[in-house]
Amino acid sequence: MERTHPRPGPPAARPGTGARTAVIWAVLRRELDRQGDRALAVLDVGGGTGGFAVPLAEAGHRVTVVDASPDALAALTRRAAEAGVADRVRAVQGDGDALGGLVEPASVDLVLCHAVLEVVDDPAPVAAALATALRPGGAASVLVAGRAAAVLARATGGQLAAAAAILSDPEGRAGPRDTLRRRYDPDGATALLHSAGLLVEEVHGVRALTDLLPSAVADGDQRAVLELELAVAALPPYRDIAAQLHLFARRTP
Ligand SMILES: C[S@@+](CC[C@H](N)C(=O)[O-])C[C@H]1O[C@@H](n2cnc3c(N)ncnc32)[C@H](O)[C@@H]1O
């Protein structure tokens, strides 16, 4: 792998960074720092319009985004060009569970799969494909929808039947018209990645507090909100009732 001196890094978890993604960036920042000044091969599966891909490319890394949506990829390409990193961002239309034909096995240092496993037909082959793409020792950043937060949100919004369904359904689904195919508890998400050959090192809650705050509070002292969000992210029970669960895992050597 070539060595370069990346430009100043992507958003760290610092005041001024959006509280909704601060926890994820804090975990990623640590992994990027751990790799020193190496330009990493990053794969973002279901990376959409590049909310993570473009900042990572701006930090000097080479990012391939595989996404099923041509519209999302077109927006990604525009965004990368506007940021001046088009040469470090590759947009590939394709399915997450068919990565084998799109990405060389064991070629990736860091794989992202954010807000995807809850919408695909079958998460197991996608998780397996993430592991296959990673080099031994490579890291995975996986973000999934949390079940407990959805139960609480439906119940406090008066949708008691939907809350009960999400609680009791094996997939954590409110019903056939639910926009998500499944939701996760920390143990279930960890087991999914483990079955794929990924060792989960950390689990954090994302948006544990931000989605619960009245907007006057969320828009008020943003520094305080961000610091509180970071403080609770790793701590059960706050972690477990977060809107999303972030798992940081590594392919076993
Ligand atoms: C909720 S968006 C998340 C986008 C981005 N990862 C983020 O966190 O902002 C889900 C993305 O996954 C993509 N997607 C859904 N199913 C997919 C599949 N089977 N293979 C690849 N991409 C998929 C969608 O096109 C969409 O861009």
The ligand as an SDF file (V2000), in Angstrom:
LIG
                    3D

 27 29  0  0  0  0  0  0  0  0999 V2000
  -30.5280    4.4390    4.2180 C   0  0  0  0  0  0  0  0  0  0  0  0
  -29.4310    4.6150    2.8950 S   0  0  0  0  0  0  0  0  0  0  0  0
  -27.8910    4.7550    3.7660 C   0  0  0  0  0  0  0  0  0  0  0  0
  -26.8740    5.5270    2.9970 C   0  0  0  0  0  0  0  0  0  0  0  0
  -25.5520    5.7340    3.7240 C   0  0  0  0  0  0  0  0  0  0  0  0
  -24.8900    4.4660    4.0120 N   0  0  0  0  0  0  0  0  0  0  0  0
  -25.7470    6.5360    4.9800 C   0  0  0  0  0  0  0  0  0  0  0  0
  -25.5960    5.9930    6.0750 O   0  0  0  0  0  0  0  0  0  0  0  0
  -26.0580    7.7260    4.8740 O   0  0  0  0  0  0  0  0  0  0  0  0
  -29.3470    2.9480    2.2680 C   0  0  0  0  0  0  0  0  0  0  0  0
  -28.5160    2.8580    1.0220 C   0  0  0  0  0  0  0  0  0  0  0  0
  -28.3140    1.4860    0.7320 O   0  0  0  0  0  0  0  0  0  0  0  0
  -28.4960    1.2870   -0.6620 C   0  0  0  0  0  0  0  0  0  0  0  0
  -28.8750   -0.1310   -0.8250 N   0  0  0  0  0  0  0  0  0  0  0  0
  -30.0280   -0.7300   -0.4660 C   0  0  0  0  0  0  0  0  0  0  0  0
  -29.9810   -2.0540   -0.7430 N   0  0  0  0  0  0  0  0  0  0  0  0
  -28.7560   -2.2900   -1.2820 C   0  0  0  0  0  0  0  0  0  0  0  0
  -28.0940   -3.4400   -1.7560 C   0  0  0  0  0  0  0  0  0  0  0  0
  -28.6860   -4.6300   -1.7440 N   0  0  0  0  0  0  0  0  0  0  0  0
  -26.8370   -3.3070   -2.2350 N   0  0  0  0  0  0  0  0  0  0  0  0
  -26.2220   -2.1090   -2.2650 C   0  0  0  0  0  0  0  0  0  0  0  0
  -26.8080   -0.9670   -1.8260 N   0  0  0  0  0  0  0  0  0  0  0  0
  -28.0520   -1.0590   -1.3280 C   0  0  0  0  0  0  0  0  0  0  0  0
  -29.5600    2.2960   -1.0550 C   0  0  0  0  0  0  0  0  0  0  0  0
  -29.5170    2.6010   -2.4320 O   0  0  0  0  0  0  0  0  0  0  0  0
  -29.1620    3.4890   -0.1890 C   0  0  0  0  0  0  0  0  0  0  0  0
  -28.2370    4.3310   -0.8470 O   0  0  0  0  0  0  0  0  0  0  0  0
  1  2  1  0
  2  3  1  0
  2 10  1  0
  3  4  1  0
  4  5  1  0
  5  6  1  0
  5  7  1  0
  7  8  2  0
  7  9  1  0
 10 11  1  0
 11 12  1  0
 11 26  1  0
 12 13  1  0
 13 14  1  0
 13 24  1  0
 14 15  1  0
 14 23  1  0
 15 16  2  0
 16 17  1  0
 17 18  1  0
 17 23  2  0
 18 19  1  0
 18 20  2  0
 20 21  1  0
 21 22  2  0
 22 23  1  0
 24 25  1  0
 24 26  1  0
 26 27  1  0
M  CHG  2   2   1   9  -1
M  END
$$$$
